[in-house]
Amino acid sequence: MPNWDDVVRIGCALPEVEESTWYRTPALKVKGKGFVRLRTEAEGLLVVMCTLGEKEALLASGDPTFSTTAHYEGYGAILVDLDAVDGTQLAELLEQAWRLKAPASLRPTPRG
């Protein structure tokens, strides 16, 4: 079961990521733009940026790892339960969130 230190380790392996705060909670930012934050330590929930389509798919999966609240309705953010997410899935979510917020100059060009 990952914790905030794991989030930091995974996130800081991505280019230009720094630890910071966002809404007075621990966060990771790329070039000053937040892409993940700890909602509250007591809850063990992360707020992870995503597309609305990805959010809809994660919620529709029925996986209790993912949730939302009315506060995030219509907004590209998903709540992720650190007690339930596995490390591989967490790394994928963080990379996708980073890609949404990172400037194009930092994102690798897809091969093809």
Secondary structure, DSSP 8 states (H G I E B T S, - for coil): ---HHHHHHHHTTSTTEEEEEETTEEEEEETTEEEEEEEETTTTEEEEE--HHHHHHHHHTT-TTEE--GGGTTSSEEEEETTT--HHHHHHHHHHHHHHHS-TTTS-----
